Each structure stands twice: as structure tokens, then as C-alpha cells.
Amino acid sequence: MTEPLRVLVVDDSVVARRIVVEALAGDPAFALSDAASGKIALARLGAQRFDAVTLDVEMPEMDGIATLGEIRRRHPTLPVIMLSALTRRAAAVTIDALTRGATDYIAKPDRAGSPAEAREYVRSQLVPKLRALFGDRAHVLDAPATTRLAPHRIDVVAIGVSTGGPAALAEVVSTLPAGFPTPLLIVQHIPAAFSAALASRLAALSQLRVAEAVDGAPVDSGQVWLASGDLHLEVEAGPRGPVLRSRPAPPENSCRPSVDVLFRSIAAVYRANALAVVLTGMGSDGVRGCEALRSAGSSTIVQDAATSVVWGMPGAVARAGLAEQILPIDQIGPEIARRVAASTQRISLR
């Protein structure tokens, strides 16, 4: 982009605002303004054009959720990145914000660090997210879907997702019917402090059982398992059927949990009897896993560019020729349900 991105930094703390502003101030790609409250932020947004907002979760008078609601009502497409402390309460509020339309989030820096360390941490977390939001949108094009594979039995569904994931997962999981006959495993790139809150939020929206993954748990039908933050999720063949493995192995694609790790394990255990889904997210985590699934005979659906916050992960899978279907987010849940129901019907007729 030829003009700098105008970013409004909203936080009631003078120190926190200064850290974010100074973290971005040295980069000519950004022009910074700040606001000390939600009400001031809304007034600024009404008077000036901004390209993105960073929004503190916890503020007096008008908190982050209330401010986000008003921003979404007045500026439906304006990117909003939440800043959250790594506490149980803040995590729950952040997940609520993400499922209500916040674009992304970063955890606030550790208070024990120096101001220079805090600025560097915020810069390292925030700049890639802002660049991903605006760097790809002008030229991204959906790759064509590959030729459909022959219909196959589906014994497990696996979803990989990152930036924009909580809202996308809420859309998909909430549409799956009660009695959904296969297990559903999810890798969302998320900090350890946030995964329990996300599982709880999805459980409240779903007709299915949703929980954080438990090491050694059986992969049961109708159960939704969400990878714990900072632990890889895999499946492993057991004497009584597949079981979950939740492990602190080294990151892959700079991610833990990693979509590739889960998908590769599913390809090894379920072979041709899996359905993979790749939703919105930065980077390319999931491509190698989709390659393994395709080689085993399983199929993959990806979210389209128009409804993705960032068409990185799904776009990478599509460009590699590994996507059997490319669908908007509101069609993905119904398509999963349709495929699984058709698979169950074929089994019952044999």
C-alpha cells in the first residue's frame, strides 16, 4: 500500500498505549493515533478514517466487548485486534470478543519485562498480523478446486485454523446436528491460557460435546476435541481404537499445536476415511498434512478468500492443488454434515 496504515490504539492505560504506539512508530507502514477509552475511540472513528484498531479487553466504563459491539455496528468491516492479559477472566472475554467479530488478538507483554522488551514483543506480535490483514487482500485470488475424489467413508473430521478462527469455528460447530456420528478434532493456533475458554465457548454454541483434548482419551463419535494451547494434538492407534495424544513436542511451522502434526497422524491412522477442513489463518500450516491425507485417499475442504480473515492457510492448500472444495464459511458446516450423513448412509446399506 502506498499510504501508511492508520491504526487507532485504544487502552485506558497510558503506559500500555505508549508501548503499542512506540512499538509501531518506527515503521513507516503505520500511522498511529490513540484513545484512552471506548467512547473516545468511537468518536475518533466517526470523525477520521482508520484502517485498523487495537482494543484493550478490560477498560472501565465501556469495556472492550461493548466497544467492539459498537465498532461492529458502525464499521462492520474494520479490523479490530484485541489486546488481552493472560488471565482466565481475560481469556474468556477475549474468546467472547473473537466469536463476536474481533479480527484477531495478541496477549499483553509480561509486566516483569523492561519497556524495551515490551515494545519488541508487541512489535513482533502485532506487525505480522497487520501486514497479513492488508498485504494479501488486494491481490488474493481463489485457486481452482481440484477434481473431486470418489466418495469415501468418513470416520473422523479434522479442522485446522488460525487467524479469525474462533468466529469461523463458532459458525461451523454451531451448525453440526445433534447425533453427529463422527469425532471432530480441531487445531486452533492459540496460547495455552486461551484454549479452555475457547472450548467452553464452542460447547455453549454446539449441540455436541466439546472439550479440550485429554491425552489418552478415546476418539469417540460425536465428540469435539480442541487441541490444548502449546501442545500438539495427534491420534494414535490403540488396542480398542484410536486415542488422542497431547504432547509438548517441538513446534512445526513455528506453531504448537500444529495442523500438520494432527493431519499427518490422521492420515496414518484413518487412511482414506478422513475429511480435513482448513479455515482462515496466516501462514501455510496444514499443507504437508493435507498432502499426507491426499496420498492416503482422504479429502480436504478449504474456506474461500472472501470469507477468510486471512487467506493464508486455506489459500496455500488450494494453490497446492489439495482442496477438493473451496467454500464460504457459512457453507462449510452444512457440507461437513452432508458428507458425513452420506457416508453413514452408505455404510448402513452395505
N, C-alpha and C positions, 0 to 999 in steps of 0.2 A: 504494500500500500504506500502511496506517495506521501500522504499526511500521517502524522503520528496518531496512534490510537488514544482517544480521550478516555481516561479511566477516572472514575469517581470513587474515592476511598472513604468508606463510611464506618466510623467507630467512635464510641463515646470517649475512649481513652486517647489523650493527647500523645502519649508515648507510642501506643500501637499505631496510630495514624502516621506518626513521623517515621516509624520503622518501615511501613509499607511504601510511603511516598519516597523515602530516601533509597529504598531497595530498587525502585524503578526509575528514579530520577536521572541516573547516569546513562540511561538507554534512550537514544533519540527516537526510538519507535513509539515512545509513550509520552503523553502529556497528562500531568496529574492535577487533580483537584481533590479537596477533602471536605467532609461534612461530619459534624460532631453528633448528629442524631438522625433518626429516621425521618423526622419531619423536615429537617433542613435538607436532607438528601432529596426528598420528594420535590421540594421547592426548586432545588437546583436542576433536577431532571426536567421539570416543567419549563424552565427558563433557558436551558442550554442543551446542546446535543452532546451526548456521551455514547461511547462505543461499548463500554463495559463498566460494571460496578463490582467492587469488593465490599462485602457486607458482613459486619460482625454479627455473630449469632446472638450474643447476650448484651442487650443495651437497656437502660432504664426508659420509662415512659412508653416508647414504641420499640419493641424488640425486633430481632431480625426476621422472625416469622411474619409479624404484622407488616413490617416494611416491605418484605418480599411480596406479600399479597397485594399491596398497593402498587408496587412496581409492575407486577404481572398484569394487574387490571389496566394500568395506564400505558405500559410499554411492554406488550406481550412477548416481543422477541429479543429484548435487551438482555445480553448475557450477564448473569449475576453469579459471582463466585463467593461462597460463604467462607468466613474465617472462624474456626472453631477451636476451643480448648479441648484437650484430650481428657475429658472427664465423662463419666457415664451420662450425666444430665445433658451436657453439651452435645455429646454424640447422638443422643436420641433426638434432640432438637434439630441437629444438622441433617439427620436422615429424614426427618419430617419435612425440612425445607427442600431437600433434594427430590422427594417424591411430590412436592407441591410446585415444582418448576424451577428450582435453582439449577444453574447450569453445571456447577462443579463446586469443589471445596478445597481448602488447604487447612491443615492443622496449624494452630498458632505455634510460634517458636517457644522453646523451653526457656522459662524465666531465669533459669540458672546461668544461661549463656550471656556473653557480652553483647552490647548493642551491635558491634560489627558482625558477630556470629549470627545474631537475629536477622540482620539485614541480608546477609548472604543466604541464609536459609530461606527467607521469604522470596528472594530473587530466584533461587534455584527451583522453588516450587511453583511460583506464580508465572514467571516469564514463559516457560514451555506451554503452560495451559492457555495463556492468552495468545501466543503465537499459533498454537494448534487451532484455536477457535477461528482465527482470522486468516491464517496462512493458506488454508486449503479451500475455503468456501468459494473463492472467485473462479476456480478452475476445476473443481472436482466433477467428475462425470461417472455415472454408474457404469461399471463393466457389464457386459452381457452375461446372463446366466448360462451355465453350461447345459448340455443336453441332460435331461432328467434320467436318473438311474432307474432301473427296474424297481417296482415296488418291493419292499422287503419288510420282514418282521422288525418291530421296534420294541426292544426290551429295556431301553434306557434313553432318556433325553438329557443332553448336557448343554449348558449355556455358558458362554464366555462374554464378559462385558467390562467396560472401564468407565471413561468419562461420560456422564449422563446416564449411568447405569441404574441407579435407584429408581428413577422415574420410568425408565424403559422396563425394568423388571416388574415394577408395580403394574404396568399396563399388561404385560404378558401373563404374569402369575394370576392376576385377578380374573382373567378370562377363562382359565382352565376349569373344567367342570368338576364337581364332587364325584368321587369314584374314578378319577383319572387313573388308569390302570398301570402306569409305569412309574418308576422313580425318576426324579428330576434333580440333577446335580448342577450347581451354579458356582462359577468362579467370577467374583467381582473384585477388581483391584481396589482394596480398601484397607485402612490401618486396622490394627488389632482392636483398638478401642471402639471401632465403629461397627464391626460385623455383627455383634449381638443385637445392637439396636436395629440394624437393617433386617435381620432375621425376624425380629419381633414385629417390625412394621409390615413386612411381607405376610407374616402369619395373620395379622389383623385384616389384611385385604383379600386373603385367599380362602377358598373352600377346602384347601388341602392342608396337611400338616407341614409346617415349615420350621426348621431348626438349624442351628449351627452344626456343622459336621462333627461327629464324635468318632474318634479313632476306634476301629474295630466294629463299628455298628454295621448290621446287615443292610444291604441296599434293597429296601423294601418297596413294593409297589405303592404308589400314591403318596410317597414321602418326598418332600423337597428338602434337600440338604444344601446349605450355603457354606462355602469354604470359610474357615476362620481367617481373619486378617493375620498376615505374616506366617501362615502355614500353607504349604502345598496340599491340595486335595487330590487323591488318587483312588482308584478302585483296584482291588486285588482278588484273584480267585481264591475262594475258601472251600473247605470240605462240604459246607452246606449252602454254598452260593457266594456271590461276590460280597465283599465287605469294604468299608471305607478305610483309607489310610490318610491320616492328617499328620504331616511331617515337616520339620524345620530344615529341609534340605536347602542347598544354595539357590538363590534366585535365578530365574531364567527370563531373558528379555528384560532384565532389571526389575522383575516382578516376583513377588511371593505373596499370595498364591499366583500361579501362572496357568493360563488357559492351556498352553501347550502340554504341560505336565498332566493335567486331567485328561485331555483329549487323547494323548498317546496311551495312557493307561486303559481308557475305554476301548480304544482300537484293539489293544492286546487281549482284553477280556471278552468283549462283546462282538468283536469282529464286524460282520456285516449287519448286526442287529442294533444299531445305534442311530440316533438323529442328533446332529450337532447344530447349534444356533449361535451365531456370532452377532452381537449387538454393538451399539455405539461405543467408541473408545479410541484413545490415542495409541499410536504405535502399530505393531504387527503381531502381537502375541496371539497365537491361535493358528497361524498359517501352517507351521510344521505339524501341529496336531491334526489339522484338517487334512493335510497330506497323508498322514498315517491312517486316518479314518477312511479317506477315499480309497487308498490302496487295499483296505480291508473289506470294502464294499458298502460302507455306510455313506450317508448323505448329509449335506450341510445347507442350511438356510442362513442368509445374512440380511441384516437391516439395510434399507436403502439410504442413500446420501441425504435425501430431502428431509427425512425424519430423524437422522442421527445428529447428535450434538457435534461429534467429530467423526468423520467417515474414515478413520484410520484403520482400525482392526477389521471391520467388515469390508472396507474397500480393498485392503491387502489380500484378503481371502478371495474376493471377487476377481481381482486382477490376476491372481494366480490360477484362475480357471477352476476353482474348487467349490464355487457356490452353485448349487442346483437351482435355488430360487433367490431372488432379491426382492424383498417385500417391505412396505411401510410398516411401522411398529404396530399399528392397530390391526394388521392382518396376520401378525406372526403367531399370537396366541391361538386364534381360531385355526390356523393352518397346522400347528402342532397337534391340537385336539383332533382335527380331521384325519391327519395321517395316523395317529395312534389308534383312533377308533377303527379306521380301515384295516390297520394291521391286526387288531384284536379280532375283527370280524373274519379276516382270512384264516386266522388260527382256529377259530371256533368251527369253521366249515371243513377243516381237514379231518 
